[in-house]
Each structure stands twice: as C-alpha cells, then as structure tokens.
Amino acid sequence: MNNLNDKISRELLDKVALSDTNTPSNEIPKELLDKVALSDMDATFELGNILFRRKDYHLARLCFFIVSEHGNGNKEAKLLLDEINCLFASHLIDDKTEKREQTVKEPAKEEK
C-alpha cells in the first residue's frame, strides 16, 4: 500500500477511536482495527458495514470510499457509498444530524 492509503487508514482509526458509537458495549473488535491499520480492504469494508449499521454514516462513508477507490473493485462498497451519498444529498442526514441527536435540550427558564 502507498503512503496515502496508510495515512487515510490511520486517520480513519483515529476517528473511530473518538467516535461516540465505539463504547464498551458495542466496541469494534481490536483484530478488525488492526487489519484496517494494515490497509486490509476486506477489513475496511467490514468496518464500514459495522459503522453503517450503527448509523455512523460519516465514518461508514469514509470506509466505503477507501474500499471503492483502493480496493479490488468492490461493487458493494460503491453501492453503499452511493446510498450514503444519496442520504446526504436528500438531506435525510447531514453534518449536524448526529450532533443534534446527541444534544440534550435544556428546558427554557421562565422569567419572573
């Protein structure tokens, strides 16, 4: 693998580690992350599927993009990438969706 793939894989792993979806109750197997770190495209595709099922669309999209661009012509990755891109394009999800869902609204304070 070239340096670009290695850099993308490292950045992806950093984002997964910081993701709210990677809690102890639904932790991603270390073996899978180790394979992704070695630029294993099958493992990257599997990670994308896990993230997609968890509705972590931003990270899933990154996984599917990596596989579709640098994998062995994985057509399923391209289809899933297109599906996520359609969700973004139709504004069913956006950059702020996840943050809005995680934000707890405080009740309005009444003035006396």
N, C-alpha and C positions, 0 to 999 in steps of 0.2 A: 504494500500500500504506500501511497505517496504521503508527503508531509501534510497536504491539505486534508486528506481523509483522517489522518491521525489527529489533527487539530480539531476537526469537526467532532470526532468521536469523544475527545477529551471535554470539549465544551458541552456536548450532549450529556455526558455523565455528570458533569458539574451541575447542570440544570436539573437533572433527575434527582440528584442528592439533595438539592434545595427545595424540590417540589413538595407541596403540601400533601400530594397523593401518596408519597412514599413514607407512610407512617409504619410503625412496627406491626400493626395488624394486617397491613397489605404490602409488606415490604417486597421489593423485587429481589429475586434470588441473586446472591453475590456471584455465582458461577456465570449467570447470564450477563451481568455487568462486566465481568472480566473478559468475556468473549467480545462484547461490544467494544471494550477498550482496545482489543487487538484487531479492530476493524472487521470482525466477522459479520458479514452481511445477513446471514440467516438469523443470527442472534439479534442484530439490529432490527430486523423485520419483526421478530418475536416480541422484542421490547416495544416496538410501535403498536403492535396489537394489544399488549397489556395496557399501555397508556391510552389507547383509543377506547377500550372497554371502560376505563376509569374516567373517561370524558376529559382527559388531559390533552385536548386537541392540539395545543401549540407544540408540545413535545412529541406527540404522535406524528404530527405533520413533518417535523424535522427528521424523525426516524425514517418515515416513508420517502421523504425527499432524498436522503442519503442513499437508501437502497435503490430507488428508481434511477438515480444518477450514477451510482458507483457499483451497484450490484450486477448480477448476471442477467439483466433484462427481466427482473421480477415484475410481471404484468399485474399481479395482485397488489403490489406496493403502489404502482401507478394508479390503479383504480381507487384504492383507499385514499391516496393523496388527492386525487380529483374530487372524491366525495367530501373530504375535509375542506378543500378549497371552495367547493360549492356552498358548503355551510357558511364559510366566511363571507363569500360573495353575496349570499342571500341575507346576510346579517342575522342569521339564526344564532351565530356565535361571533364574538368579536374579541378584541384585545382586553376589553374591560369586563366581559361577561363573568369570568372566573372571579375577578376581584369583587364584583357586585354581589355574587352569590356568597362570598365569604365574609362580606362586611355585615356586621350586625348593626342595625339601625337603632339609635338611641331614641327613646320617646321624647317628643317635644316637651320642653319645660314650659310650664304655664307661668305667665307673669302675674304678679299680684297687684 
